[in-house]
Amino acid sequence: CVDKAGYPVSEETLTVPTGSTLTFAYGGRELDSLNVSAHRIGQGYQLKEMNGGGVLVPTVGSEGNATIRLQIHRFGDGGHVAAELPPGEYVVAASVRVPQGDALYGFHVVVE
C-alpha cells in the first residue's frame, strides 16, 4: 500500500444480486485486520480506466460522500461481506493488514 490518490481497481466487473455474500480470502495468510467499504460510482466518485484496470477517484468538487462501511464476518485468512447495497455500480475496497505489511484491493461491483 502506498500513498497515492484513488483506489486501484481490478479490470473484472462482478455482477451480484443485492443481499449476496461476497467472500474475501487472502491466500492462506493470517490477517491482522480487514476493512471493507463500498464507494458508489457517480455519487461522489468516478472510475477512471488505467493500465488494464482502473482507479477510483473522488469526483472534482465532491467530498466522496457515497462511502458505505460494510459489515465483515471474519474467518482465518478472510471474511464474508454482505452486499446489502441498493442496486447500482460500486467499487468495493478491501484494506488488509498482515504481519508483513498492508495492501488495498478494489473490485468493480454492479449490484442488481
Buried (B, 14 or more C-beta within 10 A) or exposed (E): EEEEEBBBBBEEEBEBEEEBEBEBEBEEBEBEEBBBBBBBBEBBBBBEEEEEBBBBBBBEEEEBEBBBEBEBEEEEBBBBBBBBBEEBBBBBBBBBBBEEEEBBBBBBBEBE
